[in-house]
Structure formats: C-alpha cells, structure tokens
Amino acid sequence: MKNIYELMNEIKTDTENYPQEVLSEFEAKKWNKKLSKELKRPRRKKYASIAACVVICMALLAAGPFREQVKAAMNSTIDSLNEWLAMDITDRDVSPYTNVINTSVKDDKIDVKVEAVVVDDRELLISTIQDFSKRKDIKKHMKQLDGDVERLGVWGLEFDSFDEIRKELKERPEEDPIYNEIPFLGTIVTLDGEQIKGTQIIKPKDYEKGKMRVIYRYDIDRKEAFDLSKELEMKIEFQDVNRISDGKWEFAFKADGRELAANTMTVDLDQKVAMPDGSEIRLTSYKQNELGTYIYYEGKTPKDNITQFRGTNDRNETVWFIDYGNGRFQLDLWNEMRTQDIESLTLSVYSAEITSKGQSVKESSYKPYGEPFTISVK
C-alpha cells in the first residue's frame, strides 16, 4: 500500500507552483507571544479526562502503585493524537476531549489495545497499540522497516466491509514487497447501531520491540451530524486485510463528545453557493474547536472535481478550506492561526477536474468559479 503522503483521495498534489506563504505582522506577533510563553513557563503535563466506559481498570491503576506508569502511557497517547492533529504546525491539546479506553483483546498471538477515542460530530480518532511481539514471523519483517513505520500508512480508504478493503488494496500497485508480509488491520466502527461510512486514514506512528502505535481517523459521511449531547454506544472491529492473520479483535464501550461539543464555537449560516456543475450547496454553520475549523454545508459538491474555498480573512490574510466530501469544508492546518480573533471571511469557489485516477493535479488546474462571498464568523 502507498505511503500516506502519496494518497489523498487517490490524488497526488503538485505543490511546486503554490505561492509562498509569508507570515503577517499579526501572525508573527502571535508566534512570538506563544514562544515567549513556552520559554517562560514549565512544560505542563497533559492528562486525559477519563470517560465512562466498560473498562475502569485504567482509573484504578492510576490511583494505585502503578500510577506513574499509567500517567506516562496516557500522556504518550495524548501527545501522539495532538501531533497527528497539529502536524507540527499549531499547538493543540485534545486531552479534555479524549475518552481513555485502554483495554486490549488478544487473538492469533496479536494483542490489540484501544488506548483512546476522540469523537466529533463528523470526525472520529482512534489511537491503538498493536503488539506483534509474540509473532516472530511478523517481527522479522518489521525489522526491515528500520523504524520507518509511517510509510505503511494509507489515506483515502472507503469501504463497507473488510472484503471490500482487501479488494481495494489488492488493486493498488505495491512498491515494496514488505507490504505483503505485515498485517494491516482495517476497522469497521459502529456508533449507536449505525455503521460509520466515510473516508478512513490509517497512520502508524511509532514502533518498538514488536509494538506499533496506529492512529485511525474517520471523516464521517452522514446527512445529519451525530448528537454529541449524549454518550454514544461504540463498537470497533479490527481484521487483518492482508490475510497474514485470521484474528478478530472486537471492542464495545461508550464514547462521550459532550465536552468537545460544549467547547465548540458555532456561528449559524444560511448562504447558498453555486458550484461549477450548476448545482448549489447551502452553508449552514461555521464551527471551531480543538480539532479544527470548519464550514458545514448541505447538498453535494461536484463528484469529479476537487473543490476548495479560497480567500482572505478581515486582515487580508490568505485562508484555504478543503472539501472532504462529508458535509463540511475543513480549514487547511497551515492557516489555523489566521482564524483567531477575526470577524469575517471572504471566499471564492476554486475547482479542479479529476481527469483520471491517480493523476497529478497541478496548482494551475484550479480555477475560480462564481462571485466571492462573505460570511460572518462572530
């Protein structure tokens, strides 16, 4: 399977011709202020709030003789999730919104532990530890990676069953035979009895002595957002789609997104925007929380096009929102600071046609469409 950086909805993006980003005076002051705080204050530890779930051993251990080891494991998980969300661009802390699960299931000499889950109304993050240390055949092949496990990640998986993902991965050309020698655990997730549909990203993060941390992210494709005002019944099933192992790892617990929902800034919108294929979408809300900044919409964006919103904030700084096809545009992480302390955004639709699967899309392929529009974000 291809590297995570080579796969984004099967589109390779040529960034050679992108305009160079320059920090504005406002952004420079923000970074200086952030850096000064970091230099002056002691490094703080990030502890996750423990959500109600079927497994309470984590809370018991944290109060017992192993509390330091348990806290260290919690912090490691949170740091990994923070890094994945921030991509080293912005400083984020998802610990208050993290459901600590920390329970494991063993099958076929492989131990899979679900460490933590973060639930948003259209996004799901799952952090796992996959332990292959009892499988000498797998450990032998893992050594060939020389610690570079991130190259095993994939971006842009969409499927309804494990057999579908097996078929999709089989059709992708492999550049390295090691991909066929290592288990690749796909997931099927059910929330409140409904199987989640959408794009899945799988990113291995760390590997040591047979254990690998793998983070799963779903961009949930659903007409109505999940209700985060209550606890959600969640089931996760893992299977090896590479057929190295015939094990099954199943988990059932409750996930809580109420604190994240309570700390989400929401501005209602009601604005129609024309699409290049002649259709319209209706912008319904602007939301911002620790996971990101989003513009929600109703309707469908063109299927055979990559659609973006590009424009400026009220300080005339460039911002880009990318459509992931799940009812919301997400602000590009490089632009995250540019939505702080602003009152409005002026945006235009930009679109590039997907002419063939896997073909590189150059910056020059994106064309503006229609008239600019302005939305209030206060």
C-alpha positions as a LaTeX table, in Angstrom:
\begin{tabular}{lrrr}
\hline
Residue & $x$ (\AA) & $y$ (\AA) & $z$ (\AA) \\
\hline
Met1 & 0.00 & 0.00 & 0.00 \\
Lys2 & 1.18 & 3.50 & $-0.79$ \\
Asn3 & 2.67 & 5.97 & 1.62 \\
Ile4 & 0.19 & 8.18 & 3.48 \\
Tyr5 & 1.72 & 11.27 & 1.90 \\
Glu6 & 1.14 & 9.88 & $-1.58$ \\
Leu7 & $-2.51$ & 9.11 & $-1.08$ \\
Met8 & $-5.17$ & 11.71 & $-0.52$ \\
Asn9 & $-8.35$ & 10.61 & $-2.15$ \\
Glu10 & $-6.14$ & 8.97 & $-4.81$ \\
Ile11 & $-4.88$ & 12.40 & $-5.91$ \\
Lys12 & $-1.21$ & 13.33 & $-6.00$ \\
Thr13 & $-0.89$ & 17.06 & $-5.48$ \\
Asp14 & 1.87 & 19.01 & $-7.17$ \\
Thr15 & 2.78 & 21.85 & $-4.78$ \\
Glu16 & 5.72 & 23.18 & $-6.80$ \\
Asn17 & 3.77 & 26.15 & $-8.13$ \\
Tyr18 & 1.99 & 27.10 & $-4.89$ \\
Pro19 & 2.56 & 30.71 & $-3.78$ \\
Gln20 & 5.00 & 31.13 & $-0.93$ \\
Glu21 & 3.28 & 31.87 & 2.39 \\
Val22 & 4.60 & 34.84 & 4.34 \\
Leu23 & 3.76 & 35.50 & 7.99 \\
Ser24 & 1.83 & 38.70 & 8.50 \\
Glu25 & 2.73 & 41.09 & 11.30 \\
Phe26 & $-0.23$ & 39.75 & 13.30 \\
Glu27 & 0.90 & 36.14 & 12.89 \\
Ala28 & 4.49 & 37.00 & 13.76 \\
Lys29 & 3.28 & 38.60 & 16.99 \\
Lys30 & 1.19 & 35.54 & 17.76 \\
Trp31 & 4.14 & 33.20 & 17.28 \\
Asn32 & 6.42 & 35.45 & 19.38 \\
Lys33 & 3.84 & 35.54 & 22.14 \\
Lys34 & 3.41 & 31.75 & 22.01 \\
Leu35 & 7.18 & 31.18 & 22.03 \\
Ser36 & 7.69 & 33.57 & 24.95 \\
Lys37 & 5.08 & 31.70 & 26.99 \\
Glu38 & 6.70 & 28.36 & 26.21 \\
Leu39 & 10.14 & 29.64 & 27.22 \\
Lys40 & 8.95 & 31.17 & 30.47 \\
Arg41 & 6.60 & 28.51 & 31.80 \\
Pro42 & 7.45 & 24.95 & 32.87 \\
Arg43 & 6.37 & 22.25 & 30.46 \\
Arg44 & 2.97 & 21.09 & 31.54 \\
Lys45 & 1.87 & 17.50 & 31.65 \\
Lys46 & $-1.23$ & 16.61 & 29.69 \\
Tyr47 & $-3.60$ & 14.30 & 31.50 \\
Ala48 & $-6.68$ & 12.96 & 29.81 \\
Ser49 & $-10.07$ & 13.14 & 31.42 \\
Ile50 & $-11.35$ & 9.61 & 31.88 \\
Ala51 & $-14.70$ & 8.97 & 30.25 \\
Ala52 & $-17.25$ & 6.45 & 31.45 \\
Cys53 & $-16.71$ & 3.14 & 29.69 \\
Val54 & $-16.97$ & $-0.57$ & 30.34 \\
Val55 & $-13.32$ & $-0.73$ & 31.39 \\
Ile56 & $-12.40$ & 1.06 & 34.63 \\
Cys57 & $-9.05$ & $-0.59$ & 35.31 \\
Met58 & $-7.20$ & 2.47 & 33.96 \\
Ala59 & $-8.72$ & 4.69 & 36.63 \\
Leu60 & $-7.99$ & 2.14 & 39.35 \\
Leu61 & $-4.39$ & 1.71 & 38.29 \\
Ala62 & $-3.90$ & 5.46 & 38.09 \\
Ala63 & $-4.71$ & 5.69 & 41.78 \\
Gly64 & $-2.57$ & 2.70 & 42.74 \\
Pro65 & 1.09 & 1.74 & 42.84 \\
Phe66 & 1.44 & 1.92 & 39.03 \\
Arg67 & 0.07 & 5.45 & 38.71 \\
Glu68 & 3.25 & 6.96 & 37.25 \\
Gln69 & 3.50 & 4.32 & 34.53 \\
Val70 & $-0.20$ & 4.72 & 33.73 \\
Lys71 & 0.03 & 8.51 & 33.56 \\
Ala72 & 3.07 & 8.24 & 31.31 \\
Ala73 & 1.10 & 5.96 & 28.96 \\
Met74 & $-1.82$ & 8.41 & 28.96 \\
Asn75 & 0.46 & 11.33 & 28.15 \\
Ser76 & 2.14 & 9.38 & 25.35 \\
Thr77 & $-1.25$ & 8.69 & 23.79 \\
Ile78 & $-2.42$ & 12.30 & 24.08 \\
Asp79 & 0.86 & 13.64 & 22.68 \\
Ser80 & 0.55 & 11.31 & 19.70 \\
Leu81 & $-3.02$ & 12.48 & 19.00 \\
Asn82 & $-2.00$ & 16.12 & 19.41 \\
Glu83 & 0.87 & 15.68 & 16.97 \\
Trp84 & $-1.37$ & 13.96 & 14.45 \\
Leu85 & $-3.92$ & 16.78 & 14.61 \\
Ala86 & $-1.42$ & 19.61 & 14.65 \\
Met87 & 1.07 & 18.16 & 12.16 \\
Asp88 & 3.68 & 20.24 & 14.00 \\
Ile89 & 2.01 & 23.48 & 12.82 \\
Thr90 & $-0.19$ & 24.54 & 15.73 \\
Asp91 & $-0.21$ & 23.82 & 19.45 \\
Arg92 & $-3.30$ & 21.83 & 20.37 \\
Asp93 & $-4.39$ & 19.84 & 23.39 \\
Val94 & $-7.17$ & 17.30 & 22.94 \\
Ser95 & $-6.77$ & 15.78 & 26.41 \\
Pro96 & $-10.01$ & 17.25 & 27.83 \\
Tyr97 & $-11.97$ & 15.66 & 24.97 \\
Thr98 & $-10.31$ & 12.24 & 24.98 \\
Asn99 & $-12.12$ & 9.11 & 26.10 \\
Val100 & $-9.47$ & 6.88 & 27.68 \\
Ile101 & $-10.40$ & 3.26 & 26.96 \\
Asn102 & $-7.16$ & 1.33 & 27.50 \\
Thr103 & $-8.43$ & $-2.22$ & 27.05 \\
Ser104 & $-6.98$ & $-4.96$ & 24.88 \\
Val105 & $-8.07$ & $-8.09$ & 23.02 \\
Lys106 & $-5.74$ & $-10.95$ & 22.03 \\
Asp107 & $-6.20$ & $-13.24$ & 19.06 \\
Asp108 & $-3.79$ & $-15.23$ & 16.89 \\
Lys109 & $-0.89$ & $-14.17$ & 19.18 \\
Ile110 & $-1.54$ & $-10.50$ & 18.37 \\
Asp111 & $-2.63$ & $-8.09$ & 21.11 \\
Val112 & $-4.63$ & $-5.04$ & 20.02 \\
Lys113 & $-5.25$ & $-2.31$ & 22.59 \\
Val114 & $-7.61$ & 0.61 & 22.05 \\
Glu115 & $-5.97$ & 3.41 & 24.02 \\
Ala116 & $-8.23$ & 6.38 & 23.40 \\
Val117 & $-11.04$ & 7.79 & 21.26 \\
Val118 & $-11.94$ & 11.37 & 20.32 \\
Val119 & $-15.45$ & 11.88 & 18.92 \\
Asp120 & $-16.61$ & 14.87 & 16.89 \\
Asp121 & $-19.95$ & 15.10 & 15.06 \\
Arg122 & $-18.27$ & 14.25 & 11.73 \\
Glu123 & $-14.85$ & 13.01 & 12.76 \\
Leu124 & $-13.54$ & 10.10 & 14.79 \\
Leu125 & $-10.00$ & 9.46 & 16.03 \\
Ile126 & $-8.91$ & 6.12 & 17.48 \\
Ser127 & $-5.47$ & 5.51 & 18.96 \\
Thr128 & $-4.31$ & 1.88 & 19.21 \\
Ile129 & $-1.28$ & $-0.15$ & 20.23 \\
Gln130 & $-0.78$ & $-3.29$ & 18.13 \\
Asp131 & 1.55 & $-5.83$ & 19.72 \\
Phe132 & 3.15 & $-8.37$ & 17.36 \\
Ser133 & 5.95 & $-9.36$ & 19.76 \\
Lys134 & 4.67 & $-12.95$ & 20.08 \\
Arg135 & 4.78 & $-13.40$ & 16.30 \\
Lys136 & 8.40 & $-13.94$ & 15.28 \\
Asp137 & 7.48 & $-14.09$ & 11.59 \\
Ile138 & 5.99 & $-10.60$ & 11.73 \\
Lys139 & 8.77 & $-9.13$ & 13.86 \\
Lys140 & 11.33 & $-10.35$ & 11.32 \\
His141 & 9.65 & $-8.39$ & 8.53 \\
Met142 & 9.08 & $-5.33$ & 10.74 \\
Lys143 & 12.83 & $-5.06$ & 11.26 \\
Gln144 & 13.21 & $-4.36$ & 7.53 \\
Leu145 & 11.35 & $-1.07$ & 8.03 \\
Asp146 & 14.19 & 0.18 & 10.24 \\
Gly147 & 11.73 & 2.15 & 12.37 \\
Asp148 & 10.07 & 3.88 & 9.40 \\
Val149 & 6.56 & 2.56 & 10.05 \\
Glu150 & 4.81 & 5.70 & 8.79 \\
Arg151 & 5.37 & 4.55 & 5.24 \\
Leu152 & 2.82 & 1.78 & 5.92 \\
Gly153 & 0.03 & 4.36 & 6.31 \\
Val154 & $-2.74$ & 4.87 & 3.79 \\
Trp155 & $-5.08$ & 7.75 & 3.01 \\
Gly156 & $-8.45$ & 7.66 & 1.33 \\
Leu157 & $-9.95$ & 4.25 & 2.14 \\
Glu158 & $-13.72$ & 3.96 & 1.69 \\
Phe159 & $-15.44$ & 0.62 & 2.26 \\
Asp160 & $-18.44$ & $-1.12$ & 3.81 \\
Ser161 & $-16.79$ & $-4.45$ & 4.59 \\
Phe162 & $-13.37$ & $-5.98$ & 5.18 \\
Asp163 & $-13.62$ & $-7.84$ & 1.87 \\
Glu164 & $-14.01$ & $-4.52$ & 0.08 \\
Ile165 & $-10.86$ & $-3.08$ & 1.60 \\
Arg166 & $-8.99$ & $-6.30$ & 0.75 \\
Lys167 & $-10.09$ & $-5.87$ & $-2.87$ \\
Glu168 & $-9.16$ & $-2.17$ & $-2.96$ \\
Leu169 & $-5.70$ & $-2.70$ & $-1.50$ \\
Lys170 & $-5.06$ & $-5.62$ & $-3.83$ \\
Glu171 & $-5.73$ & $-3.36$ & $-6.83$ \\
Arg172 & $-3.19$ & $-0.76$ & $-5.67$ \\
Pro173 & 0.31 & $-1.27$ & $-7.08$ \\
Glu174 & 2.84 & $-2.01$ & $-4.34$ \\
Glu175 & 6.32 & $-0.55$ & $-4.49$ \\
Asp176 & 7.74 & $-2.64$ & $-1.66$ \\
Pro177 & 7.12 & $-6.40$ & $-1.16$ \\
Ile178 & 7.24 & $-5.92$ & 2.62 \\
Tyr179 & 3.66 & $-4.63$ & 2.47 \\
Asn180 & 2.52 & $-8.17$ & 1.76 \\
Glu181 & 4.39 & $-9.61$ & 4.75 \\
Ile182 & 2.98 & $-7.47$ & 7.56 \\
Pro183 & $-0.56$ & $-7.46$ & 8.98 \\
Phe184 & $-2.59$ & $-4.39$ & 8.10 \\
Leu185 & $-5.54$ & $-4.00$ & 10.45 \\
Gly186 & $-8.57$ & $-2.30$ & 8.98 \\
Thr187 & $-11.54$ & $-1.23$ & 11.10 \\
Ile188 & $-15.30$ & $-1.15$ & 10.97 \\
Val189 & $-16.88$ & 1.19 & 13.51 \\
Thr190 & $-20.49$ & 1.31 & 14.66 \\
Leu191 & $-21.95$ & 4.30 & 16.56 \\
Asp192 & $-25.36$ & 3.86 & 18.20 \\
Gly193 & $-26.05$ & 0.86 & 15.98 \\
Glu194 & $-25.11$ & 2.62 & 12.72 \\
Gln195 & $-22.01$ & 1.63 & 10.78 \\
Ile196 & $-19.86$ & 4.67 & 10.06 \\
Lys197 & $-19.43$ & 5.48 & 6.39 \\
Gly198 & $-16.76$ & 7.80 & 5.09 \\
Thr199 & $-13.08$ & 8.20 & 4.30 \\
Gln200 & $-10.62$ & 6.45 & 6.57 \\
Ile201 & $-7.00$ & 7.41 & 7.17 \\
Ile202 & $-4.66$ & 4.94 & 8.86 \\
Lys203 & $-1.33$ & 6.19 & 10.18 \\
Pro204 & 1.27 & 4.10 & 12.06 \\
Lys205 & 3.23 & 6.38 & 14.40 \\
Asp206 & 5.80 & 4.51 & 16.48 \\
Tyr207 & 7.34 & 1.05 & 16.60 \\
Glu208 & 9.45 & $-0.51$ & 19.34 \\
Lys209 & 10.11 & $-4.13$ & 20.35 \\
Gly210 & 7.22 & $-5.55$ & 18.36 \\
Lys211 & 4.68 & $-2.88$ & 19.38 \\
Met212 & 3.29 & $-0.27$ & 16.99 \\
Arg213 & 1.01 & 2.68 & 17.67 \\
Val214 & $-1.53$ & 3.17 & 14.89 \\
Ile215 & $-3.98$ & 6.08 & 14.66 \\
Tyr216 & $-7.23$ & 5.75 & 12.72 \\
Arg217 & $-9.23$ & 8.75 & 11.55 \\
Tyr218 & $-12.68$ & 8.72 & 10.00 \\
Asp219 & $-14.15$ & 11.68 & 8.10 \\
Ile220 & $-17.76$ & 10.67 & 8.62 \\
Asp221 & $-20.08$ & 10.96 & 5.61 \\
Arg222 & $-23.56$ & 11.38 & 7.08 \\
Lys223 & $-26.59$ & 13.54 & 6.32 \\
Glu224 & $-27.06$ & 14.57 & 9.93 \\
Ala225 & $-24.26$ & 15.02 & 12.44 \\
Phe226 & $-24.07$ & 12.67 & 15.41 \\
Asp227 & $-25.65$ & 14.04 & 18.58 \\
Leu228 & $-22.79$ & 14.81 & 20.96 \\
Ser229 & $-25.12$ & 15.85 & 23.79 \\
Lys230 & $-25.24$ & 12.24 & 24.98 \\
Glu231 & $-22.98$ & 9.22 & 25.36 \\
Leu232 & $-22.63$ & 7.16 & 22.20 \\
Glu233 & $-22.53$ & 3.36 & 22.13 \\
Met234 & $-19.48$ & 2.41 & 20.09 \\
Lys235 & $-18.27$ & $-0.88$ & 18.64 \\
Ile236 & $-14.95$ & $-1.30$ & 16.84 \\
Glu237 & $-13.89$ & $-4.42$ & 14.95 \\
Phe238 & $-10.37$ & $-4.95$ & 13.59 \\
Gln239 & $-9.38$ & $-7.51$ & 10.96 \\
Asp240 & $-6.17$ & $-8.04$ & 9.04 \\
Val241 & $-6.96$ & $-7.17$ & 5.44 \\
Asn242 & $-3.57$ & $-8.53$ & 4.28 \\
Arg243 & $-4.58$ & $-12.07$ & 5.36 \\
Ile244 & $-1.39$ & $-12.58$ & 7.37 \\
Ser245 & $-3.59$ & $-13.23$ & 10.40 \\
Asp246 & $-7.14$ & $-14.56$ & 10.63 \\
Gly247 & $-7.69$ & $-12.98$ & 14.04 \\
Lys248 & $-10.60$ & $-10.74$ & 15.00 \\
Trp249 & $-10.41$ & $-8.02$ & 17.63 \\
Glu250 & $-13.71$ & $-6.55$ & 18.82 \\
Phe251 & $-14.36$ & $-3.76$ & 21.35 \\
Ala252 & $-17.57$ & $-2.28$ & 22.79 \\
Phe253 & $-17.75$ & 0.80 & 25.04 \\
Lys254 & $-19.30$ & 4.25 & 25.42 \\
Ala255 & $-17.78$ & 7.41 & 23.95 \\
Asp256 & $-18.61$ & 10.91 & 25.09 \\
Gly257 & $-18.31$ & 14.03 & 22.95 \\
Arg258 & $-20.22$ & 16.39 & 25.26 \\
Glu259 & $-17.21$ & 18.35 & 26.47 \\
Leu260 & $-15.95$ & 18.88 & 22.92 \\
Ala261 & $-19.44$ & 19.99 & 21.86 \\
Ala262 & $-19.60$ & 22.40 & 24.81 \\
Asn263 & $-16.27$ & 23.95 & 23.80 \\
Thr264 & $-17.14$ & 24.32 & 20.12 \\
Met265 & $-17.74$ & 27.86 & 18.88 \\
Thr266 & $-20.64$ & 27.83 & 16.41 \\
Val267 & $-21.96$ & 30.56 & 14.11 \\
Asp268 & $-25.14$ & 29.80 & 12.16 \\
Leu269 & $-25.04$ & 30.48 & 8.43 \\
Asp270 & $-27.68$ & 30.48 & 5.71 \\
Gln271 & $-25.98$ & 31.15 & 2.42 \\
Lys272 & $-26.26$ & 29.47 & $-0.96$ \\
Val273 & $-23.08$ & 28.95 & $-3.00$ \\
Ala274 & $-23.06$ & 27.94 & $-6.69$ \\
Met275 & $-20.93$ & 25.00 & $-7.80$ \\
Pro276 & $-19.16$ & 24.60 & $-11.18$ \\
Asp277 & $-21.58$ & 21.83 & $-12.29$ \\
Gly278 & $-24.56$ & 24.18 & $-11.94$ \\
Ser279 & $-25.74$ & 22.83 & $-8.58$ \\
Glu280 & $-25.85$ & 24.71 & $-5.28$ \\
Ile281 & $-24.86$ & 23.95 & $-1.71$ \\
Arg282 & $-26.17$ & 25.78 & 1.35 \\
Leu283 & $-23.73$ & 26.82 & 4.04 \\
Thr284 & $-25.31$ & 26.07 & 7.43 \\
Ser285 & $-22.69$ & 26.83 & 10.10 \\
Tyr286 & $-19.12$ & 27.82 & 10.92 \\
Lys287 & $-17.55$ & 25.83 & 13.75 \\
Gln288 & $-14.22$ & 25.97 & 15.54 \\
Asn289 & $-12.77$ & 23.70 & 18.25 \\
Glu290 & $-9.53$ & 21.93 & 19.16 \\
Leu291 & $-9.91$ & 19.52 & 16.25 \\
Gly292 & $-10.12$ & 22.24 & 13.62 \\
Thr293 & $-12.12$ & 24.99 & 11.89 \\
Tyr294 & $-15.00$ & 24.00 & 9.61 \\
Ile295 & $-17.72$ & 25.33 & 7.31 \\
Tyr296 & $-20.71$ & 22.96 & 7.24 \\
Tyr297 & $-22.97$ & 22.64 & 4.22 \\
Glu298 & $-26.00$ & 20.82 & 2.86 \\
Gly299 & $-26.07$ & 19.40 & $-0.65$ \\
Lys300 & $-23.37$ & 17.79 & $-2.80$ \\
Thr301 & $-20.16$ & 19.19 & $-4.22$ \\
Pro302 & $-19.20$ & 18.01 & $-7.76$ \\
Lys303 & $-18.16$ & 14.35 & $-7.66$ \\
Asp304 & $-15.46$ & 14.55 & $-10.34$ \\
Asn305 & $-13.87$ & 17.75 & $-9.02$ \\
Ile306 & $-11.68$ & 18.78 & $-6.13$ \\
Thr307 & $-13.48$ & 21.71 & $-4.51$ \\
Gln308 & $-11.97$ & 24.32 & $-2.22$ \\
Phe309 & $-12.88$ & 27.67 & $-0.69$ \\
Arg310 & $-10.04$ & 30.17 & $-1.04$ \\
Gly311 & $-9.95$ & 33.76 & 0.08 \\
Thr312 & $-8.93$ & 36.08 & 2.88 \\
Asn313 & $-9.89$ & 36.98 & 6.43 \\
Asp314 & $-10.67$ & 40.55 & 7.51 \\
Arg315 & $-6.91$ & 41.14 & 7.98 \\
Asn316 & $-6.38$ & 40.29 & 4.29 \\
Glu317 & $-4.52$ & 37.05 & 5.15 \\
Thr318 & $-4.96$ & 34.06 & 2.85 \\
Val319 & $-7.13$ & 31.13 & 4.00 \\
Trp320 & $-7.99$ & 27.82 & 2.32 \\
Phe321 & $-10.80$ & 25.41 & 3.17 \\
Ile322 & $-10.72$ & 21.90 & 1.69 \\
Asp323 & $-13.83$ & 19.83 & 0.97 \\
Tyr324 & $-13.52$ & 16.25 & 2.25 \\
Gly325 & $-16.96$ & 15.27 & 0.95 \\
Asn326 & $-18.53$ & 14.72 & 4.38 \\
Gly327 & $-20.71$ & 17.80 & 4.57 \\
Arg328 & $-18.03$ & 20.21 & 5.68 \\
Phe329 & $-15.02$ & 22.11 & 4.43 \\
Gln330 & $-12.03$ & 22.00 & 6.78 \\
Leu331 & $-9.53$ & 24.82 & 7.15 \\
Asp332 & $-6.06$ & 23.87 & 5.97 \\
Leu333 & $-3.92$ & 23.39 & 9.09 \\
Trp334 & $-1.31$ & 25.86 & 7.88 \\
Asn335 & $-3.98$ & 28.56 & 8.06 \\
Glu336 & $-5.30$ & 27.71 & 11.53 \\
Met337 & $-3.83$ & 30.79 & 13.21 \\
Arg338 & $-5.48$ & 33.03 & 10.64 \\
Thr339 & $-8.97$ & 32.35 & 12.04 \\
Gln340 & $-8.09$ & 33.61 & 15.52 \\
Asp341 & $-9.72$ & 36.90 & 16.55 \\
Ile342 & $-11.36$ & 37.55 & 13.19 \\
Glu343 & $-14.90$ & 38.65 & 12.33 \\
Ser344 & $-15.38$ & 37.65 & 8.69 \\
Leu345 & $-14.07$ & 35.61 & 5.76 \\
Thr346 & $-14.38$ & 36.48 & 2.07 \\
Leu347 & $-14.15$ & 33.32 & $-0.03$ \\
Ser348 & $-14.41$ & 32.06 & $-3.61$ \\
Val349 & $-15.03$ & 28.59 & $-5.01$ \\
Tyr350 & $-11.98$ & 27.01 & $-6.65$ \\
Ser351 & $-12.27$ & 23.74 & $-8.51$ \\
Ala352 & $-10.05$ & 21.31 & $-10.38$ \\
Glu353 & $-11.36$ & 18.46 & $-12.51$ \\
Ile354 & $-10.16$ & 14.93 & $-11.75$ \\
Thr355 & $-9.39$ & 13.63 & $-15.23$ \\
Ser356 & $-8.11$ & 10.18 & $-14.26$ \\
Lys357 & $-7.45$ & 8.18 & $-11.10$ \\
Gly358 & $-4.04$ & 8.85 & $-9.60$ \\
Gln359 & $-3.18$ & 11.68 & $-11.98$ \\
Ser360 & $-1.23$ & 14.60 & $-10.56$ \\
Val361 & $-3.31$ & 17.77 & $-10.13$ \\
Lys362 & $-1.25$ & 20.91 & $-10.60$ \\
Glu363 & $-1.99$ & 24.22 & $-8.94$ \\
Ser364 & $-2.63$ & 25.72 & $-12.37$ \\
Ser365 & $-5.57$ & 23.31 & $-12.78$ \\
Tyr366 & $-7.59$ & 25.08 & $-10.08$ \\
Lys367 & $-9.95$ & 27.70 & $-11.50$ \\
Pro368 & $-12.13$ & 30.20 & $-9.63$ \\
Tyr369 & $-15.87$ & 29.93 & $-10.14$ \\
Gly370 & $-18.62$ & 32.45 & $-9.47$ \\
Glu371 & $-18.53$ & 35.58 & $-7.35$ \\
Pro372 & $-16.75$ & 35.92 & $-3.98$ \\
Phe373 & $-18.98$ & 35.70 & $-0.90$ \\
Thr374 & $-18.51$ & 36.88 & 2.68 \\
Ile375 & $-19.50$ & 35.05 & 5.87 \\
Ser376 & $-19.54$ & 36.37 & 9.41 \\
Val377 & $-17.65$ & 34.21 & 11.92 \\
Lys378 & $-18.57$ & 36.12 & 15.10 \\
\hline
\end{tabular}
